[in-house]
């Protein structure tokens, strides 16, 4: 997964992070890539911590998306 911006012709840094879904607590493989200029900056570290606090695995993300879509369709059918 690409994290942050990678500029054209910029060196790519690969790193591993332990990530858990905040909903089901499933551990997710944390192989990530970032650009050399962004990697390990204060902003990078802040963004990464925020990402880990809000991360949903694919299954939970899809469940949330489907639930939201059903609510939107339900509201449209009521009008």
PDB file as gemmi writes it, atoms N, CA and C in Angstrom:
CRYST1    1.000    1.000    1.000  90.00  90.00  90.00 P 1                      
ATOM      1  N   UNK A   1       0.843  -1.153   0.000  1.00  0.00           N  
ATOM      2  CA  UNK A   1       0.000   0.000   0.000  1.00  0.00           C  
ATOM      3  C   UNK A   1       0.902   1.233   0.000  1.00  0.00           C  
ATOM      4  N   UNK A   2       0.572   2.204  -0.805  1.00  0.00           N  
ATOM      5  CA  UNK A   2       1.340   3.450  -0.854  1.00  0.00           C  
ATOM      6  C   UNK A   2       0.818   4.377   0.227  1.00  0.00           C  
ATOM      7  N   UNK A   3       1.726   4.927   1.002  1.00  0.00           N  
ATOM      8  CA  UNK A   3       1.369   5.840   2.086  1.00  0.00           C  
ATOM      9  C   UNK A   3       2.028   7.177   1.816  1.00  0.00           C  
ATOM     10  N   UNK A   4       1.234   8.225   1.662  1.00  0.00           N  
ATOM     11  CA  UNK A   4       1.757   9.559   1.368  1.00  0.00           C  
ATOM     12  C   UNK A   4       2.029   9.714  -0.113  1.00  0.00           C  
ATOM     13  N   UNK A   5       2.755  10.767  -0.442  1.00  0.00           N  
ATOM     14  CA  UNK A   5       3.065  11.065  -1.837  1.00  0.00           C  
ATOM     15  C   UNK A   5       4.423  10.492  -2.220  1.00  0.00           C  
ATOM     16  N   UNK A   6       4.486  10.022  -3.450  1.00  0.00           N  
ATOM     17  CA  UNK A   6       5.763   9.613  -4.034  1.00  0.00           C  
ATOM     18  C   UNK A   6       5.913  10.418  -5.308  1.00  0.00           C  
ATOM     19  N   UNK A   7       6.869  11.307  -5.296  1.00  0.00           N  
ATOM     20  CA  UNK A   7       7.101  12.165  -6.457  1.00  0.00           C  
ATOM     21  C   UNK A   7       7.718  11.363  -7.606  1.00  0.00           C  
ATOM     22  N   UNK A   8       7.586  11.896  -8.807  1.00  0.00           N  
ATOM     23  CA  UNK A   8       8.168  11.256  -9.987  1.00  0.00           C  
ATOM     24  C   UNK A   8       9.691  11.155  -9.796  1.00  0.00           C  
ATOM     25  N   UNK A   9      10.239  10.005 -10.085  1.00  0.00           N  
ATOM     26  CA  UNK A   9      11.676   9.715  -9.975  1.00  0.00           C  
ATOM     27  C   UNK A   9      12.202   9.757  -8.542  1.00  0.00           C  
ATOM     28  N   UNK A  10      11.328   9.735  -7.555  1.00  0.00           N  
ATOM     29  CA  UNK A  10      11.764   9.741  -6.157  1.00  0.00           C  
ATOM     30  C   UNK A  10      12.050   8.313  -5.698  1.00  0.00           C  
ATOM     31  N   UNK A  11      13.040   8.178  -4.836  1.00  0.00           N  
ATOM     32  CA  UNK A  11      13.379   6.874  -4.282  1.00  0.00           C  
ATOM     33  C   UNK A  11      12.226   6.396  -3.401  1.00  0.00           C  
ATOM     34  N   UNK A  12      11.835   5.134  -3.540  1.00  0.00           N  
ATOM     35  CA  UNK A  12      10.735   4.551  -2.781  1.00  0.00           C  
ATOM     36  C   UNK A  12      11.295   3.774  -1.593  1.00  0.00           C  
ATOM     37  N   UNK A  13      10.737   4.061  -0.425  1.00  0.00           N  
ATOM     38  CA  UNK A  13      11.123   3.380   0.808  1.00  0.00           C  
ATOM     39  C   UNK A  13      10.031   2.362   1.138  1.00  0.00           C  
ATOM     40  N   UNK A  14      10.412   1.110   1.338  1.00  0.00           N  
ATOM     41  CA  UNK A  14       9.464   0.066   1.726  1.00  0.00           C  
ATOM     42  C   UNK A  14       9.627  -0.179   3.220  1.00  0.00           C  
ATOM     43  N   UNK A  15       8.490  -0.297   3.910  1.00  0.00           N  
ATOM     44  CA  UNK A  15       8.542  -0.533   5.355  1.00  0.00           C  
ATOM     45  C   UNK A  15       7.341  -1.369   5.779  1.00  0.00           C  
ATOM     46  N   UNK A  16       7.450  -1.986   6.927  1.00  0.00           N  
ATOM     47  CA  UNK A  16       6.369  -2.803   7.483  1.00  0.00           C  
ATOM     48  C   UNK A  16       5.854  -2.152   8.754  1.00  0.00           C  
ATOM     49  N   UNK A  17       4.538  -2.154   8.894  1.00  0.00           N  
ATOM     50  CA  UNK A  17       3.879  -1.578  10.062  1.00  0.00           C  
ATOM     51  C   UNK A  17       2.841  -2.575  10.540  1.00  0.00           C  
ATOM     52  N   UNK A  18       2.736  -2.753  11.856  1.00  0.00           N  
ATOM     53  CA  UNK A  18       1.697  -3.619  12.390  1.00  0.00           C  
ATOM     54  C   UNK A  18       0.387  -2.829  12.409  1.00  0.00           C  
ATOM     55  N   UNK A  19      -0.578  -3.291  11.636  1.00  0.00           N  
ATOM     56  CA  UNK A  19      -1.855  -2.602  11.518  1.00  0.00           C  
ATOM     57  C   UNK A  19      -2.961  -3.556  11.934  1.00  0.00           C  
ATOM     58  N   UNK A  20      -3.922  -3.038  12.718  1.00  0.00           N  
ATOM     59  CA  UNK A  20      -5.087  -3.813  13.119  1.00  0.00           C  
ATOM     60  C   UNK A  20      -6.336  -3.042  12.726  1.00  0.00           C  
ATOM     61  N   UNK A  21      -7.348  -3.761  12.293  1.00  0.00           N  
ATOM     62  CA  UNK A  21      -8.644  -3.158  12.015  1.00  0.00           C  
ATOM     63  C   UNK A  21      -9.221  -2.645  13.325  1.00  0.00           C  
ATOM     64  N   UNK A  22      -9.700  -1.411  13.340  1.00  0.00           N  
ATOM     65  CA  UNK A  22     -10.250  -0.850  14.574  1.00  0.00           C  
ATOM     66  C   UNK A  22     -11.623  -1.434  14.900  1.00  0.00           C  
ATOM     67  N   UNK A  23     -12.237  -2.113  13.949  1.00  0.00           N  
ATOM     68  CA  UNK A  23     -13.560  -2.689  14.169  1.00  0.00           C  
ATOM     69  C   UNK A  23     -13.478  -4.142  14.651  1.00  0.00           C  
ATOM     70  N   UNK A  24     -12.790  -4.995  13.899  1.00  0.00           N  
ATOM     71  CA  UNK A  24     -12.763  -6.425  14.227  1.00  0.00           C  
ATOM     72  C   UNK A  24     -11.433  -6.877  14.831  1.00  0.00           C  
ATOM     73  N   UNK A  25     -10.465  -5.998  14.910  1.00  0.00           N  
ATOM     74  CA  UNK A  25      -9.130  -6.254  15.487  1.00  0.00           C  
ATOM     75  C   UNK A  25      -8.308  -7.276  14.700  1.00  0.00           C  
ATOM     76  N   UNK A  26      -8.702  -7.537  13.458  1.00  0.00           N  
ATOM     77  CA  UNK A  26      -7.933  -8.443  12.609  1.00  0.00           C  
ATOM     78  C   UNK A  26      -6.607  -7.779  12.243  1.00  0.00           C  
ATOM     79  N   UNK A  27      -5.519  -8.532  12.366  1.00  0.00           N  
ATOM     80  CA  UNK A  27      -4.216  -8.003  11.954  1.00  0.00           C  
ATOM     81  C   UNK A  27      -4.120  -8.047  10.438  1.00  0.00           C  
ATOM     82  N   UNK A  28      -3.581  -6.975   9.892  1.00  0.00           N  
ATOM     83  CA  UNK A  28      -3.490  -6.817   8.447  1.00  0.00           C  
ATOM     84  C   UNK A  28      -2.017  -6.742   8.080  1.00  0.00           C  
ATOM     85  N   UNK A  29      -1.602  -7.430   6.999  1.00  0.00           N  
ATOM     86  CA  UNK A  29      -0.202  -7.301   6.567  1.00  0.00           C  
ATOM     87  C   UNK A  29       0.113  -5.830   6.312  1.00  0.00           C  
ATOM     88  N   UNK A  30       1.176  -5.343   6.909  1.00  0.00           N  
ATOM     89  CA  UNK A  30       1.476  -3.916   6.847  1.00  0.00           C  
ATOM     90  C   UNK A  30       2.611  -3.546   5.933  1.00  0.00           C  
ATOM     91  N   UNK A  31       2.764  -4.210   4.791  1.00  0.00           N  
ATOM     92  CA  UNK A  31       3.795  -3.824   3.836  1.00  0.00           C  
ATOM     93  C   UNK A  31       3.400  -2.538   3.145  1.00  0.00           C  
ATOM     94  N   UNK A  32       4.170  -1.477   3.346  1.00  0.00           N  
ATOM     95  CA  UNK A  32       3.818  -0.174   2.799  1.00  0.00           C  
ATOM     96  C   UNK A  32       5.005   0.450   2.077  1.00  0.00           C  
ATOM     97  N   UNK A  33       4.693   1.468   1.264  1.00  0.00           N  
ATOM     98  CA  UNK A  33       5.719   2.211   0.529  1.00  0.00           C  
ATOM     99  C   UNK A  33       5.468   3.694   0.714  1.00  0.00           C  
ATOM    100  N   UNK A  34       6.561   4.462   0.740  1.00  0.00           N  
ATOM    101  CA  UNK A  34       6.457   5.908   0.826  1.00  0.00           C  
ATOM    102  C   UNK A  34       7.640   6.524   0.094  1.00  0.00           C  
ATOM    103  N   UNK A  35       7.519   7.808  -0.218  1.00  0.00           N  
ATOM    104  CA  UNK A  35       8.616   8.526  -0.847  1.00  0.00           C  
ATOM    105  C   UNK A  35       9.685   8.874   0.176  1.00  0.00           C  
ATOM    106  N   UNK A  36      10.918   8.953  -0.274  1.00  0.00           N  
ATOM    107  CA  UNK A  36      12.052   9.200   0.614  1.00  0.00           C  
ATOM    108  C   UNK A  36      11.935  10.536   1.350  1.00  0.00           C  
ATOM    109  N   UNK A  37      11.397  11.574   0.694  1.00  0.00           N  
ATOM    110  CA  UNK A  37      11.324  12.889   1.343  1.00  0.00           C  
ATOM    111  C   UNK A  37      10.253  12.942   2.433  1.00  0.00           C  
ATOM    112  N   UNK A  38       9.221  12.129   2.327  1.00  0.00           N  
ATOM    113  CA  UNK A  38       8.122  12.106   3.298  1.00  0.00           C  
ATOM    114  C   UNK A  38       8.378  11.127   4.439  1.00  0.00           C  
ATOM    115  N   UNK A  39       9.092  10.050   4.141  1.00  0.00           N  
ATOM    116  CA  UNK A  39       9.322   8.963   5.094  1.00  0.00           C  
ATOM    117  C   UNK A  39      10.022   9.465   6.355  1.00  0.00           C  
ATOM    118  N   UNK A  40       9.488   9.091   7.517  1.00  0.00           N  
ATOM    119  CA  UNK A  40      10.034   9.393   8.843  1.00  0.00           C  
ATOM    120  C   UNK A  40      10.091  10.880   9.188  1.00  0.00           C  
ATOM    121  N   UNK A  41       9.302  11.711   8.508  1.00  0.00           N  
ATOM    122  CA  UNK A  41       9.184  13.106   8.923  1.00  0.00           C  
ATOM    123  C   UNK A  41       8.163  13.164  10.056  1.00  0.00           C  
ATOM    124  N   UNK A  42       8.056  14.325  10.715  1.00  0.00           N  
ATOM    125  CA  UNK A  42       7.058  14.471  11.779  1.00  0.00           C  
ATOM    126  C   UNK A  42       5.649  14.268  11.212  1.00  0.00           C  
ATOM    127  N   UNK A  43       5.391  14.828  10.035  1.00  0.00           N  
ATOM    128  CA  UNK A  43       4.075  14.686   9.412  1.00  0.00           C  
ATOM    129  C   UNK A  43       3.805  13.219   9.087  1.00  0.00           C  
ATOM    130  N   UNK A  44       4.800  12.517   8.568  1.00  0.00           N  
ATOM    131  CA  UNK A  44       4.658  11.096   8.266  1.00  0.00           C  
ATOM    132  C   UNK A  44       4.260  10.324   9.524  1.00  0.00           C  
ATOM    133  N   UNK A  45       4.956  10.553  10.617  1.00  0.00           N  
ATOM    134  CA  UNK A  45       4.678   9.833  11.862  1.00  0.00           C  
ATOM    135  C   UNK A  45       3.294  10.162  12.405  1.00  0.00           C  
ATOM    136  N   UNK A  46       2.894  11.433  12.337  1.00  0.00           N  
ATOM    137  CA  UNK A  46       1.550  11.836  12.763  1.00  0.00           C  
ATOM    138  C   UNK A  46       0.484  11.177  11.900  1.00  0.00           C  
ATOM    139  N   UNK A  47       0.672  11.242  10.572  1.00  0.00           N  
ATOM    140  CA  UNK A  47      -0.290  10.657   9.634  1.00  0.00           C  
ATOM    141  C   UNK A  47      -0.401   9.142   9.822  1.00  0.00           C  
ATOM    142  N   UNK A  48       0.721   8.494  10.061  1.00  0.00           N  
ATOM    143  CA  UNK A  48       0.722   7.048  10.246  1.00  0.00           C  
ATOM    144  C   UNK A  48      -0.039   6.656  11.515  1.00  0.00           C  
ATOM    145  N   UNK A  49       0.168   7.392  12.598  1.00  0.00           N  
ATOM    146  CA  UNK A  49      -0.557   7.106  13.840  1.00  0.00           C  
ATOM    147  C   UNK A  49      -2.056   7.317  13.648  1.00  0.00           C  
ATOM    148  N   UNK A  50      -2.446   8.373  12.939  1.00  0.00           N  
ATOM    149  CA  UNK A  50      -3.864   8.620  12.672  1.00  0.00           C  
ATOM    150  C   UNK A  50      -4.449   7.517  11.789  1.00  0.00           C  
ATOM    151  N   UNK A  51      -3.686   7.079  10.806  1.00  0.00           N  
ATOM    152  CA  UNK A  51      -4.109   5.995   9.918  1.00  0.00           C  
ATOM    153  C   UNK A  51      -4.372   4.719  10.717  1.00  0.00           C  
ATOM    154  N   UNK A  52      -3.473   4.399  11.647  1.00  0.00           N  
ATOM    155  CA  UNK A  52      -3.627   3.185  12.457  1.00  0.00           C  
ATOM    156  C   UNK A  52      -4.848   3.276  13.383  1.00  0.00           C  
ATOM    157  N   UNK A  53      -5.205   4.490  13.820  1.00  0.00           N  
ATOM    158  CA  UNK A  53      -6.360   4.681  14.702  1.00  0.00           C  
ATOM    159  C   UNK A  53      -7.690   4.562  13.966  1.00  0.00           C  
ATOM    160  N   UNK A  54      -7.667   4.748  12.642  1.00  0.00           N  
ATOM    161  CA  UNK A  54      -8.926   4.783  11.879  1.00  0.00           C  
ATOM    162  C   UNK A  54      -9.026   3.682  10.827  1.00  0.00           C  
ATOM    163  N   UNK A  55      -8.067   2.767  10.775  1.00  0.00           N  
ATOM    164  CA  UNK A  55      -8.013   1.764   9.708  1.00  0.00           C  
ATOM    165  C   UNK A  55      -9.098   0.699   9.854  1.00  0.00           C  
ATOM    166  N   UNK A  56      -9.801   0.432   8.772  1.00  0.00           N  
ATOM    167  CA  UNK A  56     -10.756  -0.674   8.687  1.00  0.00           C  
ATOM    168  C   UNK A  56     -10.252  -1.656   7.628  1.00  0.00           C  
ATOM    169  N   UNK A  57     -10.294  -2.952   7.951  1.00  0.00           N  
ATOM    170  CA  UNK A  57      -9.905  -3.964   6.964  1.00  0.00           C  
ATOM    171  C   UNK A  57     -10.926  -3.943   5.817  1.00  0.00           C  
ATOM    172  N   UNK A  58     -10.637  -4.625   4.751  1.00  0.00           N  
ATOM    173  CA  UNK A  58     -11.503  -4.629   3.578  1.00  0.00           C  
ATOM    174  C   UNK A  58     -12.903  -5.129   3.875  1.00  0.00           C  
ATOM    175  N   UNK A  59     -13.021  -6.142   4.706  1.00  0.00           N  
ATOM    176  CA  UNK A  59     -14.336  -6.711   5.033  1.00  0.00           C  
ATOM    177  C   UNK A  59     -15.171  -5.687   5.808  1.00  0.00           C  
ATOM    178  N   UNK A  60     -14.603  -5.098   6.841  1.00  0.00           N  
ATOM    179  CA  UNK A  60     -15.336  -4.112   7.644  1.00  0.00           C  
ATOM    180  C   UNK A  60     -15.641  -2.853   6.834  1.00  0.00           C  
ATOM    181  N   UNK A  61     -14.703  -2.434   6.001  1.00  0.00           N  
ATOM    182  CA  UNK A  61     -14.919  -1.259   5.158  1.00  0.00           C  
ATOM    183  C   UNK A  61     -16.081  -1.496   4.202  1.00  0.00           C  
ATOM    184  N   UNK A  62     -16.138  -2.696   3.603  1.00  0.00           N  
ATOM    185  CA  UNK A  62     -17.219  -3.010   2.677  1.00  0.00           C  
ATOM    186  C   UNK A  62     -18.562  -3.096   3.389  1.00  0.00           C  
ATOM    187  N   UNK A  63     -18.580  -3.679   4.593  1.00  0.00           N  
ATOM    188  CA  UNK A  63     -19.822  -3.751   5.368  1.00  0.00           C  
ATOM    189  C   UNK A  63     -20.337  -2.351   5.658  1.00  0.00           C  
ATOM    190  N   UNK A  64     -19.430  -1.458   6.052  1.00  0.00           N  
ATOM    191  CA  UNK A  64     -19.800  -0.082   6.360  1.00  0.00           C  
ATOM    192  C   UNK A  64     -20.324   0.626   5.107  1.00  0.00           C  
ATOM    193  N   UNK A  65     -19.670   0.396   3.986  1.00  0.00           N  
ATOM    194  CA  UNK A  65     -20.064   1.018   2.718  1.00  0.00           C  
ATOM    195  C   UNK A  65     -21.443   0.530   2.280  1.00  0.00           C  
ATOM    196  N   UNK A  66     -21.698  -0.771   2.383  1.00  0.00           N  
ATOM    197  CA  UNK A  66     -22.990  -1.342   1.997  1.00  0.00           C  
ATOM    198  C   UNK A  66     -24.096  -0.803   2.906  1.00  0.00           C  
ATOM    199  N   UNK A  67     -23.820  -0.741   4.198  1.00  0.00           N  
ATOM    200  CA  UNK A  67     -24.801  -0.227   5.156  1.00  0.00           C  
ATOM    201  C   UNK A  67     -25.155   1.225   4.830  1.00  0.00           C  
ATOM    202  N   UNK A  68     -24.152   2.038   4.523  1.00  0.00           N  
ATOM    203  CA  UNK A  68     -24.370   3.438   4.173  1.00  0.00           C  
ATOM    204  C   UNK A  68     -25.189   3.550   2.893  1.00  0.00           C  
ATOM    205  N   UNK A  69     -24.872   2.718   1.903  1.00  0.00           N  
ATOM    206  CA  UNK A  69     -25.590   2.738   0.635  1.00  0.00           C  
ATOM    207  C   UNK A  69     -27.056   2.353   0.829  1.00  0.00           C  
ATOM    208  N   UNK A  70     -27.307   1.349   1.668  1.00  0.00           N  
ATOM    209  CA  UNK A  70     -28.687   0.936   1.945  1.00  0.00           C  
ATOM    210  C   UNK A  70     -29.468   2.075   2.592  1.00  0.00           C  
ATOM    211  N   UNK A  71     -28.838   2.806   3.503  1.00  0.00           N  
ATOM    212  CA  UNK A  71     -29.503   3.934   4.153  1.00  0.00           C  
ATOM    213  C   UNK A  71     -29.836   5.038   3.156  1.00  0.00           C  
ATOM    214  N   UNK A  72     -28.931   5.314   2.232  1.00  0.00           N  
ATOM    215  CA  UNK A  72     -29.160   6.341   1.214  1.00  0.00           C  
ATOM    216  C   UNK A  72     -30.328   5.911   0.318  1.00  0.00           C  
ATOM    217  N   UNK A  73     -30.326   4.666  -0.116  1.00  0.00           N  
ATOM    218  CA  UNK A  73     -31.417   4.173  -0.970  1.00  0.00           C  
ATOM    219  C   UNK A  73     -32.748   4.191  -0.230  1.00  0.00           C  
ATOM    220  N   UNK A  74     -32.720   3.872   1.045  1.00  0.00           N  
ATOM    221  CA  UNK A  74     -33.933   3.888   1.860  1.00  0.00           C  
ATOM    222  C   UNK A  74     -34.498   5.299   1.948  1.00  0.00           C  
ATOM    223  N   UNK A  75     -33.615   6.291   2.168  1.00  0.00           N  
ATOM    224  CA  UNK A  75     -34.049   7.685   2.237  1.00  0.00           C  
ATOM    225  C   UNK A  75     -34.617   8.163   0.903  1.00  0.00           C  
ATOM    226  N   UNK A  76     -33.994   7.763  -0.204  1.00  0.00           N  
ATOM    227  CA  UNK A  76     -34.472   8.178  -1.527  1.00  0.00           C  
ATOM    228  C   UNK A  76     -35.849   7.581  -1.817  1.00  0.00           C  
ATOM    229  N   UNK A  77     -36.083   6.356  -1.384  1.00  0.00           N  
ATOM    230  CA  UNK A  77     -37.371   5.706  -1.661  1.00  0.00           C  
ATOM    231  C   UNK A  77     -38.496   6.307  -0.820  1.00  0.00           C  
ATOM    232  N   UNK A  78     -38.152   6.964   0.289  1.00  0.00           N  
ATOM    233  CA  UNK A  78     -39.164   7.580   1.133  1.00  0.00           C  
ATOM    234  C   UNK A  78     -39.664   8.893   0.574  1.00  0.00           C  
ATOM    235  N   UNK A  79     -38.913   9.521  -0.330  1.00  0.00           N  
ATOM    236  CA  UNK A  79     -39.302  10.825  -0.896  1.00  0.00           C  
ATOM    237  C   UNK A  79     -40.128  10.671  -2.101  1.00  0.00           C  
TER     238      UNK A  79                                                      
END                                                                             
